[in-house]
């Protein structure tokens, strides 16, 4: 009897390797403080907003980090989550400073989870950038390309290379070109290139009380079109397995996000009312404190980073906080090929319908600094914006705050805007009326959702936008 019991216990333990994940106990922080190429909220073909949707589905609050990594990591315990997954991705010609490196290493050693997304051929010097962290924990990102680079592509499918994972039991993980990885005896492969040439293109390891997982290709996580990206092959399942391996939990409970205030449209917002860095708990509480009647106002609808397929309720007064999305441009990477194959999404903000404004696929930069450090002067007031989608007026209705001509700024497409071996392509004269917000009596659009995030609640911009929103709610005007 005892022997039978032991066998049954063994069978049960094998059938359920990990316990179920409890929603809202772990948060994910995606670093965007180093001029990262692809962003978590980007709706475009090369964006990661569909990953953000997966995280939201399983109750993992997702945020972007806009501060120095050591400052971000030091603030994590105060947010109340049991642990965090920190994601470091491809960035343009950047490097971590020593304080950031030490902070990341100590974060993992103490029990944190680190998810690295790299690229082939040391693109944008990302292998050099990321290896400053990964090598210290036992995995090296090589400056090579694992996969077949087909120069005569006839379709997007031709760009794919098929990988497989013995660990996750997946045989159809589709990547473009991936960096191969090498590691110490303490690391192990998670994904192999193909059955002919078993280059390791994803690997994991334990470090102290924590874990690190490194993936050598970033395109497999793009939004894509179903042929390339997160919805191609087994890619979505692979991403889920990566999270489960890091957490040692099964992601089985899908979450329905109930709105905590009636005027916040949580189902159509990527951002939620929570205490994560990108959450808007402080902003919503501040609105309610200034005007308690909002808690019972059914005529108002607030959406923060809308899903591309969301529909605006035209019978209500809508406040929409947006982020820029990506539009592919010819580049030394994949842009020219993808454009020729039709991989450009220009309708991600079609949700605005017949309103008197349209959203430009752009960022505002000051030309010298990282585009996360932008100061815009408007009516003698200074606003500090992290990322900024342009808003342009269509027709006569509405008011648009203008960027003064004295600001030396360019409207440029994010993501793949680098050509000629790293020379930035700017468009300083294309959009003279790009601005940061739009308003008519029924619609207010603000071009930077990060500005109202919890992590920015002590900035002057946060307070000024709070005042602008309250003024518009009361009067339907900006002034």
Protein Blocks (a to p, Z undefined) as FASTA:
>chain_A
ZZmmmmmmmmmmmmmmbacddehkbccdddfklopabdfklmbfklcklmmmmmmmnopa
cdddfbdfklmmmmmmmnopabdcddddddehiacdfklmmmmmmmmmnopacdddddeh
highlmmmmmmmmmmnopacddbdeddddfkbfbfklmpccdddfklopabbccfddddd
dddfkbccfbdfblmlccdfbdcddehjbccdddfbfklmmnbnojgcjkgcjllmmmmm
mmmmmnopacfbccddddfbfklcfklpmbdcdfbfklcklmmmmmmmmmmmlmmcckbc
cdehiafkbccdfkbccdddddddddddddfklmmmmmmnopacfklmmmnmmafbdcdd
ddddehlacfklccddeehiacddfbdcddddedjedcdddddfklccddddehjlcgeh
hiacddfklpmmbcfbdcdfkbccdfbfklmgmklmmpmklmmmmmmmmmmmmnopaZZ
